[in-house]
Amino acid sequence: MSAASYSCRIIRSIAEIPASTWDALSAADYPFLRHAFLLALEESGCTSAKTGWQPLHLVVSRSGDTQPCAALPLYLKTHSMGEYVFDWSWADAYQRHGLDYYPKLVSAAPFTPCAGPRVLTCVDDPALLRFLCARVESLARDLGASSWHVLFPERDLCDALRAQGLLCRMGCQYQWFNRGYTSFEHYLAGFASRKRKNLRKERERVREAGISFVALEGEEITAALWERFYTFYASTYQVRGRVPYLSLEFFLRVGRALPEHLLLVLALQRGQPIAGALYFKDGATLYGRYWGCTRESQFLHFETCYYQGIDYCIRHGIARIDSGAQGEHKIQRGFTPVPTWSAHWIAREDFRRAIADFLREEEEYVAGYLEQAAEYLPFRKDLELL
């Protein structure tokens, strides 16, 4: 089909489209673009014009057909917070030249640095992507937006967007991969001796502090537990004098709407919760998302956010942990450096050329870093021979 075979409309709230229609557009069980997740963000006030995340989702139909065949999550942004692909220097360059970088358009799962589908569709047609790119670029010009950014798409989509003229950017995250482990000790058996001992000591320190753990799923997470967890989550922002991106109302709503995607690990000391980590999950991946504590203890963060997650994946046969943004300390605990991607359309040709030059240099650096960082993984060098 040609790009002219499609039409689209803008919806300013995900509530304007039925959940069954939106969710049917993607075969993936990726939780962060589910209708219920996006609706919880909106109805709790986390994504709105007031917070700088104004929904402008595109819903696409074949010409003459009333049933959508594709959708693009899209937000009009007035800042760069909550994105995890950092373009602050681009905004500064615009400002130095007396230009406005904001507003901009962003296709992303808000506040979620986890790769996944970004074009939801049941159609296999290259013309659809051409149509979407042209429509977004036209919308950007109408709104006076400086740019359009597709954050954390899967690699295939990023390559396809590159073919449409967008600039691709490489980043780095750290992920854990389940290679058929039968227990945590089986996992540690692949470590070099010294690093294996170090990790065991970390776990022992937590046990010696009298801390135990409970893993709760879905509807086991009561409203009272959500309130306790929110205290933990908010504390990570409050110590830096910041307001949390997400509200208690969001967690309550997503807990009711998407219980099958939720895992809450609580750390208990003397029977009382002192820390918690909230994971999302789908059939293949455990996503480490939010954490916090009200009482500090050595190695508590590593145990709650990493080792408890690894234990869960081994018990349930989950293939990997996507641990979110940043954290070189994850490498020595067996999280492999992997590339992430984003795609960028820049309206001004002069800035597009400058950013393209920057991205070429940055990608060379990141590729070198990924190779070098992998050398610090804790696994035995002879492991592939066993």
Order of alpha helices (4+ residues) and beta strands (2+ residues): beta-alpha-alpha-beta-beta-beta-beta-alpha-beta-beta-alpha-beta-alpha-beta-alpha-alpha-beta-alpha-alpha-beta-beta-beta-alpha-beta-beta-alpha
